[in-house]
């Protein structure tokens, strides 16, 4: 074993060698600190100089002062370099090109002509919908699920991770619990169709960030993974990227720490590179999987539309299928659009609403984005839920390494576009994956009604209250009301008489309040499930709360005017009917600024007062009847 003095001598010789490679004029402050740095840290410093980042060392004092902080800066840069495909050299090169385009005002869609792409428009509950839903359920055993969950709930006024936020307050089920229970129930339903096949444990990947990783893991572990096997769930953590201080793509130092690069999220497009580098995609392919479903963290309705959309993918053999909803012209939601370039290139992608209208006007559509005879824009609204066919997906990522076309959105101080108001960075979006696909790729969309598929929770109460009347709030308040509405509408389609909603105002938002109807995914995960478990003449009043948790609970000739909660073990079969009338549960408006209530209540603007209910649990196998 070499002596420590020999090792130190070798390090010193290497440092001197690299010292000679560094120009004294380029960074004297770095040069005089070489003796405190490891060979690897010196290499990182040399790389930064080659990339024009000499400013990072301008305020470095002599050795003996802040030495650990200097090393920490270079170690941070090493992580930023290794976590980005192609390293910082590629990042800075791309940034300079995009910043030059931004300063020059170049249109990223120059040369492209938009047109309406082909896709499938579904009507909930009709024969076609039910057929697609059945086909989709059969395919679930061949699917992997990817949840993009790198964000905190701070924008909502909630300090936890968004997937831990209760989806609705009737049961308190959080988003992650609902997602996992939905996947498990779909998997079980799929197994019933896969006669003679070995049941797979359907995989779930969760993309986390530094902000959410540990708390997501803790949420899973403290709840026994909500019924999934720990081996089914993989957490992939995305890294942040370096911020940029100016048009020359100089790395921005943290305003509060001159020894740290300021970083920000790169965007959910990182999920593709993470999946590619993890090796999971090839594992899934070897296991016989065919589909990958990408979804985001706070849309409580998405699994109501997913089975039918997967059925469309399988039937149409789509390589890429974007779940979409009807979109009003100029509505603030991206539109799925086919773009054809003058050089013959074609792609079907999401075009942001503020780009779609001017693009249409510039290409022979003087009125821009307008509604057609349906009352909606012909360009359906993108909701960032994607179904990709695994084989073509792997083929494409083998070419790109998972890199997604990036964009940059600097905020300039003035019209000269020479200085930024604050630092910027490169970003990428998951839904931009199709931008690099060849024309032979089969890219389509599946449109379902908005009430069935899309109710994201992303705006805080103050911002939601400022939304123009008639536009969606996308708040915790509206997200919860959308769940009650969807469940009421589904029961109505199944033949249940459900009273119309009443209008109430919570946190400054006028919302329709339907009966508070909630069921666990194991009771029904498709419309066919609901139809099979609702019989006879049933009615639910607007003031009612209905919670169904057990698997084999059948609603038959029930008249509900109050609160009813029914649960059972899997081997119990329960028929619920008769007249149930009590004072029920009421919604009481609350002050969103009241610190006496938890955040998850305040951001909704109401609390649930559980005045009176009929609640029954059947804990033994057998057949039972609950009739009043």
N, C-alpha and C positions, 0 to 999 in steps of 0.2 A: 504494500500500500504506500502511495506517495506521501511524503511528509506535507504538513500544512504549509511550510515555507516554500516547498517546491511548487505546490498548487498556486500559492499566491504569486510566486515568481512568474509562472506560466500566464496567469491572468494579467499580470502587469505587462508582460511582453506583448500579449494580444492587444491590450489596451493601447500600448504605444504604437503598434502596427496600425490599428484603426485610427489612432490620433493623427498619424501621418496622412491618412486618407481624407481626413476632414480639413477643409480649408479654414485657416485661422480667421479669415475675414467673414466666413459664413456664420459662425456661431462661437465666438470666443468664450461665452459663458458656459456652453456645453463642453467645449474643449477642456476648460480648466476643472470641470467636474468629472472627467473620465475616470479618475482614480477611485471614485466611490462607487462606480457602476460595475455590474457584472458584464461579461462579454455579450450576453443576450441583450441586456439593456442598451449597451453601446450600439449594437446592430439596429435596435429600434430607433435610437437617436439618429443614426446615419440615414435610415430610411426616411425619417421625418424631414431631414434637410433636403434629401433628394426630391421630396414631394413639395418643397417650397414652404415648409412649416417652421422656418427659423424663428418666427415670432414667439413660439412657445417657450423659448429659452431666454428671451430678452430680459426678464426680471430675475433670473436665477442668481442667487448670491454665491459667494465663494464656498468651497467645501467646508463642512463643519456647521453649516446653517441649513436647516430644513432638509437634510440629506434623505431622510426616510420619505418625505413628501415628494422629492424629485424622483426617487426610485418608483414610488407609487404611480406617478404620472406615466412613466415609461411602461410600467406593468399594465396600466389601464389601456394604453395605446396598443400594446401587444394583444390584448383580448379583443379590442375593436378590430384589429387587423385580421385576427384568426377567425372571427365569427362572421365576417362578411365575405361572400363568394368573390374570389379574386383579390381580397385584401383591400387595404386603404388606398392603394394605387388605383385600383379599379373604381372605388367609391369616389375618389376625388376627380378622376378623369370624367366619369359620368356626370358628376355635379357641375363641373366646369362647362360641359356641353349643354346641360339643361339650363344652367344659369344664363349662358349666352343666349339661348333661345328665348328665355323669359324676358331678358332685357330688351331683345330685339322685337318682342311681341309676336314671335312666330306662332302660328296656329298648328297644334299637333295633328289636326285633321285636314291639313292642306292636301288637296289631290283626292280626297275621299268624297264619295257621294253616298248619302244615307238612303236606305230603303227598309221596308218592313220585313223582318225575317219570318221564316216559317216556324210554327209551333202549334201547340195543342191548347185549346181553350175549353176548360171543363165547367160543367154546371153541377153544383153539389146535389147529390142524391139521385141523379138520373141514372139510367141503365149503363151509360158509358162510364160515368164516374165509378159506379160500383164495380164494373168489370176491371177498370184500371186499378182500383183499390185492391181487388182480389189478386191480380197479377203481381202488384207491388209487394203484397204480404208474402207471397211465395218466394220473392227474390231477397227478402230481408236476411235470410241465412247466408246469402252471398255478398253481404254488405259490411263495410266498416264505417264507423261514425267518427267524425272529427269536429270537435267543439272548439271554436276560437274564443278564448276567454282570458285575454291579456289585460283587461281593463278593470279599474276600480270603479266604485259607484259615486265618486266625489261629485261628478257632474249632476248626479241625481239628488245630492244632499244626503248621501248614504256613505258612511265611512268604511263599510265592509267591501268584500269582493262582490261583484254583481251577481254571480251565480248562487251566492248564499242569500240573496234577497228573497223574501217570501213572494211567490208568484201571485198569490191571492191570500186574503186574511181569513177566509172561511175555515180553511184547514191549516193554514200556515206553511204549506208545502213550498220549499224553495225551488228555484229554477233547476238547479243541478239534480235534485231529487226527482223532479218531474221528468227531466230528460232521461235519466237512467231507468226509471220505472217504465217509461214509454218504450225504450229500446228493448228492455227485457220482455215486456209484454208482446211487442212485435216479433221478437225472436221466438217466443213460445208459440205464437200463432203460426209463424212460418214453419216451425217444426211439424205441426199437424199436417201440413201439406207435403212435407218431404218424407214420404213413406219409404222406409228401408234405409234412409240416409242417417249417418251419424250426426247427432246434434252438435253444432259448433257453439263455442262461447263467442258471441259477436264482439269484436274489439271496439273499444272506445279510446280515442286519443284526445287529450285536452291540451291545447297550446296555451301555456301560461307565460308570464313575464316575471321580472324581478319583483314587481308589485304584488303579484297574485300567487306565485308558485307555492310558497310555504303555506299560505292560508287555504289554498285549494286542497293541498295534500292533507292538511289538518281537518278540513271539512269532510273529506272522504273517509279518513281513518276514524274520526270520532263518530261516524254514522255507519260503520261497517260497509262502506262503499255503496250504501243505499241498495244492498241486495246483489250487487255485482261481485264477482270474484276479483280480488286485487290484481290477479294476473291478466284480467281483461282490460284493465285501464292503464294507459301509458301517459305520462305527463312529459311534454316536450317544451322546454323553456326557450323563448326567443330572447335575443339580446337587443339592447338599444343600439342606435347608431350615433355617430358623432355629429354634432351641430356645426354649422358653417357660419362664419362671421361676415362674409362679403362675397362679391361676385368672383373673386379669385379662388374661392373655395378654401379659404384659410380656416383651419379648425378653430372653433370658438371655445375659449376657456370659460369655466364656470365663473360667473360674476362674484361669487363668494369664496372662490378658492383658485388661485392662480396655478395650482399644481394639479388641476383636474379638468379634463375635457368635458364640456357640457354635452349631455346626451338626451335624446328623445326617442320615443317609439318609432320604429320603421314602418309600421302598418301590418295589418293581418295577412298581407301577401307573403310574409315570411313563412307561413305554414307550409307552403309547397317545398321550400328549400329544407326545412326541418324534417319533413316526412321523407324527402329523398335521401338526406344524409343519415337518417336513423336506420335505414335498411328495412323498415317495416313494410314498405310497399311490396318488395320482393317476397317477404315472408307471407304477406296476404295472398299474393299471386300463387305462390307454391301451395298454399292451403286451399286454393280453389275459389277464392273470393273474386267477385266481378265488379263491385261498385264501391265508390267512396262518397259518403254524404257529408258535406261541409255545412255547419250551421253556427249561428252566433248566440250570444250569451243570454239575452233577455227578451226572447219572443215566445211567449207562452202558448201560442197557437200553432207553431210550425209543424208539430207531429200530427195535427189533424189533416194537413194537406200532403204530408210526405208520402204515405203509402200509394196514393193515386199517382203522384208525380214519379215515383220509382217505377210504377207500372207503365207509365208513358215511356220512360227511358228504355225499359226492357222491350216494349212493343215496337217502338220506333228505332231502336238500336242507336240511340243518341250517345255520342262520345261525351258531350257536355249538355246538361239540361239545367237551365236556370229556372228556379221557382219564381214566379212573378204574379203580380196582381194588376187589376185594371188601374189605369193611371189617367188622371185628368190632365189635359194639355197644360204645360208649364208648371205642373205640380212639382214641388221640391223633392223629387225622387228620380233617380236615374232611369233611363229608358233602354230596354233591350233593342239594339239596332244592328242592322246589317250594313257594313261599310264596304264599298267597292272603290278601289284606287284606280287611277288612270293607267297604272302599270299592270292592272289585272288582278292584283291582290284582293282577297276578300276576307272579312272576319265578321263574326257576330259577337258583339260585346256590349257591355253597359256603357252608355254615354251619359255623363252627368247632365242634369236638367238645364244648368246654366250654359252648357255647350251645345245641347241638342237644338234648341230653338235658333240660335244664330247660324248653326251649320245648315239647317234646313233652308233658312232664308238665303243663304249664300249659294245654294245649289238648286235653284229653280222652284222653290216653294215660298212665294212672297209673303204668305201669312204665317210661315214658320210652323211651330208645333200647335196644331189645332185638333179639336175633337172631331171624330168621324160620326157616322150615323148611329153608332152605339152609344154616343154621349161621352165616350172616352177617347183618349189619344190612341192611334193605331200602334204606338210604341209602348208595350207593356212595362209596368213598373218593376224594376229590379229590387229584390228584397234580400239579396246576399245569402241565399241558400242554394247550394250547387250540388248536383249529382254528376259525378264523373265516372266513366267506364275505366276500370283499373288498368287494363292492358295498354290502350292508347295513352293513358296518363303516364305510365312508366316510360313508354317509348319517347314521349315528349320531354319528360324531365331528364332522361339520359342525354338529351342534346343540350338542355339549358342548365342542368344542375339545380333546377328549381327556381332560378332567377326569374323574377317578374318585372316587366317593363315598369320603370320608376317614373315619378314625376316630382316636381319641386314647386313650392308655392310660397315664394318669398314675399314678405310684406315690406314694400319700399317706403322710405321716409317721404319721398316726393317724386315728381314726374321725371327727374333725371335718372332714376333707377340706379343710383350709385351706392346708396346706403340702405341697410335694412333697419326697420323699427326694432326688430329682435332677431335673434339667430334663427336659421332655418335648417332643414335637413331633407334628404331624399326620403320619399315615401313610396310604398307599393300597396296595391289592393288585391285581395284574394280573387275577386271577380275579373281581374284583368288577365288571368291565365290564358283565355282563348286568343289573346293578341298575337301569339307566336305560332298558332296552329296553322297547318297547311290547309288549302282550300278543300281538300278531300275530307277534312274532319266534319263529322255530323254534329252540328251545334244547333240546338233548339231551345225551346222554353215551354213551360207548362203554366198556364194562367188559371188561378182559382179565385173565387170571391175573396175580397179583402177581409171580410168578417171571419172567414174560415182560417186564414193563413198568416195574417200580419198584424201584430200589435206590439211593436217594440217598446221597451221601457228605457228611454235614454235622456229625457229632458227633465230638469228640475221644475218644481212647482211654479217658480217665478217666471221662467222662460215659457212654460206651457201656457200660463195665463195670458201671455202676450200674443199667442198664436191667433191669427185672424179667424173669426167665427166660420165654422164649416170645414176648417182644415184640421187634420189629426193632431192631437196634443202629444202623443208618444211619451206619456208620463206614467208614473206608477199608478195614478188614479185611472187614467184611460185604459192602461194595460189590464188592470184588474176587471174593469167593467166590460172589456172586450171578451174576457174569458166567460163571464156570465152570459153575455149576449150569444156567443158562439154555441155554448152548451144549450141555451134555450132554443136557438134556431135549429140545432140538430134534433132536439126532442120534438119540436114542432114538425119537422120533416118526417119524423118517425110516427107521427099521428097524435102526439100529446097536445092537449090544449094548454098553451102557456100564455098568460096574460101579457099584454103589451107593456113596455117599460114606462116609467115615469121619469121626468126630467128633474135633476137636482144639480146643485152647484157645490163643488168641493174644491178648495184651494183655488178659487177663481175660475174653475173649469166647469162648463155646463156639459153634463154627461147624461146618457140614457142609463137608467138603473133597472136592469132586468131582475127576475127572480135569481137568487144566489144559488145556482145549480152547479155542483162540482162532482166529478167522479174520478176515481183512481183509474189509471190506464189498464190495470188488470181486469176492471169491470168491462171497459169498452175502449178499444184503440182504433176501431174503424166504424164507419157508419153501419156496416153490416152487423157488427157486434151490438150496437145500440138497438137496431130493429129487431134482433133476435131476443132481446131482453125486455122489450116493452110490448105489453099485450092489453087488449081491451080498450076501455074508455077511461083515459087518464086526464087529469087537469092539475095545473099548478098556478096558484095566484101570484101576483107580482110581489107581495110582501114575503113570500115564502123563501125558505132555505132548504135545499135538498142536497145531502151529501151521501154518496154511495161508494163504499170502499171495498166490499167483498166481491169475489170473482163471480159467484153464481147467485146473484140477487136479481129477481125478476119483478118488474113493476107491472101490476095487473089491476085495473079498475081502481086506481088510486085518485082520491080527491085531496089535495094538499093545500092547506091554508095555515101556514105556520112553519116550524122548523122540524125536519126529520133527518136523523143521522142513522144509517144502517151499515153495519160491518159484520163480517163473518169469516171464519176460517175457510180454506179452499174446498174442503170436503163437505161443507154445509150448503144446502140449496134452500134459499129463502124466497118466498113469494110475499111481496109487499102490496097491500091494497086497502080498500076501505076509505073512510073519511078521517083525516088527521087534521085537527084544528087546535091551534094554541096561539099564544101571544108571539111566539117566534123570536127571531133575532132582528134587531133594528140597526140601521146605520145612523150614527150621530156625528154631525159636523164637529171638527175640532180646529183649534188654532195651530197652524203649521209651525208657529214659533214657540209653542209651549214646550219647555224643556222637561216637563213632567212626564212626557210620553216618549217612547223610543222612536228613533229616526224612521224606521220602516213604517210606523204609523203616521208620523207627521207628514211625510212626503206624499201620502195619499189624501190627507185632509179629512179623514173620517175614521171612526173606530167602530168595531162591531160590539153591540150590546147583546149578550146572550141572555135574553129575558126568560124564555121558556122553550123547551124542545122535547120531542120524543126521540130518545136515543136507545138503540138496541144493538147488542153484540151477541153473535151466535158462535160460541167457542167450541162446539162439538160437531162431529160429522152427523149428517142426517138431513131430513126434509122438515122445513119449518114454515109457518105462515104468520105474518105480522099484519093483522087486520083489526082496525078499530071500529 
